[in-house]
Amino acid sequence: MIKNLIVNGCSFTDDRVVHTWATELKKKYPEIDYHNIASGAAGNDYICNSTIDFLEKHSFNPNNTLVLIMWSGTGRKDLRISGEWWYHLREEGYYSGRNFSDSEYYVFSGGLTNSWTTNKTTKKMFDWLYRLSDPTTLCQNSLLNFLNLENYLKVNQYQYKCTSYVNYWDLLEQSNFNAGDYSIGYFCKDYSLYQNYNFSNWFFVNEQKDCLAEFAHQLGELDTTGHPTEICHKKFAEDVVIPMIKNFITLN
């Protein structure tokens, strides 16, 4: 039986400001210790590394712990930075990042929305990282994050499920409708790690690998910022997530 639920992702999962699908799990299963470490604007570097950091820091029993990951945009870059730089950026008014302790500080680029260009310091931080990248390397980096985290979870015998916030698995389209994130399916289709990728621990809305973004789009429940409404989050939790994790929750 699950006693601990760890959830990570980007703004589609972070429930510190608005209710998301993860909030519905907290409400549905109040007896479970709930830990949501998702953060708005976070990318896949953060999601991979912060999940490992969090699990290493806490002594969860893998037998009664479930990890749910909703991966973020392929065009995003995250950096682990020092506390000194963290507070310097806060003084400059740049709030796209997260810290968990005096040793874990992250700053996020925000990806293809280019929010990192609005601050002189983050513009210097991320400028060369993007100059040295292209859609293929960005997609490969995300894929490696997926593999790294899944390998960690498997080695440590954690129960887990993954999904992505949007469908970026199309072999024919270079990007998806939501924020133009690059498609892993398109740019990595000749990459052996993608060709051999195992989706057995992933969940989607349908066989086409549609995710929360497409689910919201089909319902007409995307708000003006391109995020699912709270109505959509509730329905996604009820129709997709809760039925999928029910066996984990009740299994003795």
GULUMVO-817654 format. One record per residue (C-alpha): residue in three letters; x, y, z. Coordinates in steps of 0.2 Angstrom, whole numbers, m for minus. Each point is the difference from the previous one (the first is absolute). Last residue first. Example, Ala and Ser with C-alpha at 12.3 -4.5 7.8 and 13.67 -1.06 7.14 Angstrom:
2
+---------+-------+-------+-------+
| residuo |     x |     y |     z |
+---------+-------+-------+-------+
|     SER |    68 |    m5 |    36 |
|     ALA |    m6 |   m17 |     3 |
+---------+-------+-------+-------+
This chain:
252
+---------+-------+-------+-------+
| residuo |     x |     y |     z |
+---------+-------+-------+-------+
|     ASN |    m6 |   m24 |    m1 |
|     LEU |    m4 |     9 |   m16 |
|     THR |   m14 |    13 |     3 |
|     ILE |    10 |    16 |    m6 |
|     PHE |    11 |    m9 |   m13 |
|     ASN |   m16 |    m8 |    m8 |
|     LYS |    m9 |    17 |     0 |
|     ILE |    15 |     9 |    m9 |
|     MET |    m7 |    m1 |   m18 |
|     PRO |   m18 |     3 |     5 |
|     ILE |     5 |    15 |    10 |
|     VAL |    11 |     7 |   m15 |
|     VAL |   m11 |     0 |   m15 |
|     ASP |   m19 |     4 |     3 |
|     GLU |     0 |     7 |    17 |
|     ALA |    17 |     9 |     0 |
|     PHE |    m3 |     6 |   m18 |
|     LYS |   m17 |     6 |     5 |
|     LYS |     6 |    10 |    15 |
|     HIS |    14 |     8 |   m10 |
|     CYS |   m12 |     5 |   m14 |
|     ILE |   m12 |     9 |    12 |
|     GLU |    16 |     8 |     8 |
|     THR |     3 |     7 |   m17 |
|     PRO |    15 |    m7 |   m11 |
|     HIS |    14 |    12 |    m4 |
|     GLY |     2 |     9 |   m16 |
|     THR |     1 |    17 |     8 |
|     THR |   m17 |     5 |    m6 |
|     ASP |    m8 |   m15 |     8 |
|     LEU |    m1 |   m18 |    m8 |
|     GLU |   m16 |    m8 |     4 |
|     GLY |    m8 |    m3 |   m18 |
|     LEU |    m2 |   m18 |     4 |
|     GLN |    11 |    m5 |   m14 |
|     HIS |    13 |    12 |     5 |
|     ALA |     0 |    m5 |    18 |
|     PHE |     3 |   m19 |    m5 |
|     GLU |    13 |     6 |   m12 |
|     ALA |    10 |     9 |    13 |
|     LEU |    m3 |   m14 |    13 |
|     CYS |     8 |   m13 |   m12 |
|     ASP |    m2 |    m8 |   m17 |
|     LYS |    10 |   m15 |    m2 |
|     GLN |    m9 |    m5 |   m17 |
|     GLU |    m6 |   m15 |    10 |
|     ASN |   m11 |    10 |    11 |
|     VAL |     1 |    11 |    16 |
|     PHE |    18 |    m5 |     4 |
|     PHE |     9 |   m10 |    13 |
|     TRP |    18 |    m5 |     1 |
|     ASN |     8 |   m15 |     9 |
|     SER |     0 |   m11 |   m15 |
|     PHE |     7 |    13 |   m11 |
|     ASN |    16 |    m8 |    m3 |
|     TYR |    12 |     9 |   m12 |
|     ASN |     9 |   m10 |   m12 |
|     GLN |    m2 |    11 |   m15 |
|     TYR |     2 |    15 |    11 |
|     LEU |    17 |    m5 |     7 |
|     SER |     5 |    m5 |   m18 |
|     TYR |    m3 |    17 |    m7 |
|     ASP |    m7 |     0 |   m17 |
|     LYS |   m17 |     5 |     6 |
|     CYS |     8 |    13 |    11 |
|     PHE |    m6 |    17 |    m8 |
|     TYR |   m17 |    m6 |    m5 |
|     GLY |    m5 |   m10 |    15 |
|     ILE |     8 |    12 |    12 |
|     SER |   m11 |    14 |    m7 |
|     TYR |     6 |    17 |     4 |
|     ASP |   m11 |    11 |    11 |
|     GLY |   m10 |    12 |   m11 |
|     ALA |    m9 |     9 |    15 |
|     ASN |   m14 |   m13 |    m1 |
|     PHE |    m4 |    m5 |   m18 |
|     ASN |    14 |   m13 |     0 |
|     SER |    16 |     1 |    m9 |
|     GLN |    10 |    m8 |   m15 |
|     GLU |   m15 |   m10 |    m6 |
|     LEU |     2 |   m17 |    m9 |
|     LEU |     6 |   m12 |    14 |
|     ASP |   m12 |     7 |    13 |
|     TRP |     7 |    m4 |    18 |
|     TYR |    m1 |    18 |     7 |
|     ASN |   m18 |    m3 |     7 |
|     VAL |    m2 |    13 |    14 |
|     TYR |     3 |     0 |    19 |
|     SER |    10 |   m16 |    m1 |
|     THR |    m4 |   m16 |     9 |
|     CYS |     9 |   m11 |    13 |
|     LYS |    m5 |   m13 |    12 |
|     TYR |     9 |    m7 |    15 |
|     GLN |     3 |   m13 |    13 |
|     TYR |    17 |     2 |     8 |
|     GLN |    12 |   m15 |    m1 |
|     ASN |    16 |    10 |     3 |
|     VAL |     8 |    m6 |   m16 |
|     LYS |   m17 |     3 |    m9 |
|     LEU |    m2 |    17 |     7 |
|     TYR |    18 |     5 |    m5 |
|     ASN |    m2 |    m8 |   m17 |
|     GLU |   m16 |    10 |    m3 |
|     LEU |     8 |    16 |     5 |
|     ASN |    15 |    m2 |   m12 |
|     LEU |   m11 |    m6 |   m14 |
|     PHE |   m12 |    14 |     1 |
|     ASN |    15 |    13 |     1 |
|     LEU |     8 |    m8 |   m15 |
|     LEU |   m16 |     2 |   m10 |
|     SER |     0 |    19 |     5 |
|     ASN |    18 |     2 |    m5 |
|     GLN |    m3 |    m9 |   m17 |
|     CYS |   m15 |    12 |    m3 |
|     LEU |    11 |    16 |     3 |
|     THR |    14 |    m8 |   m10 |
|     THR |   m11 |    m2 |   m15 |
|     PRO |    m9 |    17 |     1 |
|     ASP |    17 |     9 |     0 |
|     SER |    12 |     4 |    14 |
|     LEU |    16 |    10 |     1 |
|     ARG |    m8 |    17 |    m2 |
|     TYR |   m13 |    m6 |    13 |
|     LEU |    13 |    m3 |    14 |
|     TRP |     9 |    15 |    m6 |
|     ASP |   m14 |    12 |     4 |
|     PHE |    m6 |    m9 |    16 |
|     MET |    11 |     8 |    14 |
|     LYS |     3 |    16 |    m9 |
|     LYS |   m19 |     3 |    m3 |
|     THR |    m2 |    m6 |    18 |
|     THR |    10 |    14 |     6 |
|     LYS |    m8 |    14 |   m10 |
|     ASN |   m18 |    m5 |     3 |
|     THR |   m13 |    m1 |   m13 |
|     THR |     9 |   m12 |   m11 |
|     TRP |    m4 |   m14 |    12 |
|     SER |   m18 |     1 |    m4 |
|     ASN |     3 |    m6 |   m17 |
|     THR |   m17 |    m9 |    m3 |
|     LEU |    11 |   m13 |    m8 |
|     GLY |     6 |    m7 |    17 |
|     GLY |    m4 |     7 |    17 |
|     SER |    19 |     3 |     3 |
|     PHE |    m1 |    m7 |    17 |
|     VAL |    11 |     3 |    16 |
|     TYR |     3 |   m14 |    13 |
|     TYR |     6 |     1 |    18 |
|     GLU |     4 |   m15 |    11 |
|     SER |    13 |     2 |    13 |
|     ASP |    m8 |    12 |    13 |
|     SER |   m17 |   m10 |    m3 |
|     PHE |   m14 |    m3 |   m12 |
|     ASN |     3 |    14 |   m12 |
|     ARG |   m10 |     5 |   m16 |
|     GLY |     2 |     9 |   m16 |
|     SER |    m9 |    14 |   m11 |
|     TYR |     0 |    14 |    13 |
|     TYR |    11 |    13 |    m9 |
|     GLY |    m3 |    17 |     9 |
|     GLU |    18 |     5 |     1 |
|     GLU |     1 |    m3 |    18 |
|     ARG |    m7 |   m18 |    m3 |
|     LEU |    14 |    m2 |   m13 |
|     HIS |    13 |     5 |    13 |
|     TYR |    m8 |   m12 |    13 |
|     TRP |     2 |   m15 |   m12 |
|     TRP |    18 |     6 |    m4 |
|     GLU |     5 |    m1 |    17 |
|     GLY |    m9 |   m16 |     4 |
|     SER |    10 |    m9 |   m14 |
|     ILE |    m8 |    m6 |   m16 |
|     ARG |    m8 |   m15 |    m7 |
|     LEU |    m4 |     4 |   m18 |
|     ASP |   m16 |    m3 |   m10 |
|     LYS |    m3 |     0 |   m19 |
|     ARG |   m17 |    m1 |    m9 |
|     GLY |    m3 |    m4 |   m18 |
|     THR |    m5 |   m18 |     3 |
|     GLY |   m15 |     6 |    11 |
|     SER |    m5 |    m9 |    16 |
|     TRP |    m2 |   m18 |     6 |
|     MET |   m14 |    m5 |    11 |
|     ILE |     7 |   m12 |    13 |
|     LEU |    m9 |   m10 |    13 |
|     VAL |    10 |    m9 |    13 |
|     LEU |    m9 |   m13 |    11 |
|     THR |     7 |    m5 |    17 |
|     ASN |    m5 |   m15 |    11 |
|     ASN |    13 |   m13 |    m6 |
|     PRO |    13 |    14 |    m3 |
|     ASN |     0 |     4 |    18 |
|     PHE |     4 |    18 |     1 |
|     SER |    15 |     6 |    10 |
|     HIS |     1 |    18 |    m6 |
|     LYS |    15 |     9 |    m7 |
|     GLU |     3 |   m12 |   m14 |
|     LEU |   m18 |     0 |    m6 |
|     PHE |     1 |    19 |    m1 |
|     ASP |    16 |     1 |    m9 |
|     ILE |    m5 |   m13 |   m13 |
|     THR |   m16 |     9 |    m3 |
|     SER |     9 |    17 |    m1 |
|     ASN |    12 |    m7 |   m13 |
|     CYS |   m13 |    m7 |   m12 |
|     ILE |   m12 |    14 |     1 |
|     TYR |    13 |    14 |     0 |
|     ASP |     8 |    m7 |   m16 |
|     ASN |   m17 |    m2 |    m7 |
|     GLY |    m5 |    18 |     1 |
|     ALA |    m8 |    10 |    13 |
|     ALA |   m11 |    16 |    m5 |
|     GLY |   m12 |    m3 |    14 |
|     SER |     7 |   m12 |    14 |
|     ALA |    m4 |   m18 |     4 |
|     ILE |     6 |    m6 |    18 |
|     ASN |   m17 |    m7 |     5 |
|     HIS |     1 |   m11 |    15 |
|     TYR |   m16 |    m9 |     7 |
|     ASP |     0 |   m11 |    15 |
|     ILE |   m15 |   m12 |    m4 |
|     GLU |   m15 |     1 |    12 |
|     PRO |    m8 |    14 |   m10 |
|     TYR |    m2 |   m11 |   m16 |
|     LYS |   m12 |     9 |   m11 |
|     LYS |     4 |    17 |     6 |
|     LYS |    19 |    m2 |    m3 |
|     LEU |    m4 |    m9 |   m17 |
|     GLU |   m10 |    15 |    m5 |
|     THR |    14 |    12 |     4 |
|     ALA |    11 |   m10 |   m12 |
|     TRP |   m13 |     3 |   m14 |
|     THR |     3 |    19 |     3 |
|     HIS |    m6 |    13 |    12 |
|     VAL |     8 |    17 |    m2 |
|     VAL |    14 |     9 |     9 |
|     ARG |    10 |   m13 |    10 |
|     ASP |    m7 |   m14 |   m12 |
|     ASP |    14 |    m4 |   m11 |
|     THR |    m5 |   m13 |   m13 |
|     PHE |    m4 |     9 |   m16 |
|     SER |    12 |    14 |     6 |
|     CYS |    15 |   m13 |    m1 |
|     GLY |     2 |   m18 |     6 |
|     ASN |     2 |   m10 |    16 |
|     VAL |   m11 |   m10 |    11 |
|     ILE |     5 |   m11 |    15 |
|     LEU |   m13 |   m10 |     8 |
|     ASN |     3 |    m9 |    17 |
|     LYS |   m10 |   m13 |     9 |
|     ILE |    m4 |   m12 |   m15 |
|     MET |    m7 |   m17 |     5 |
+---------+-------+-------+-------+
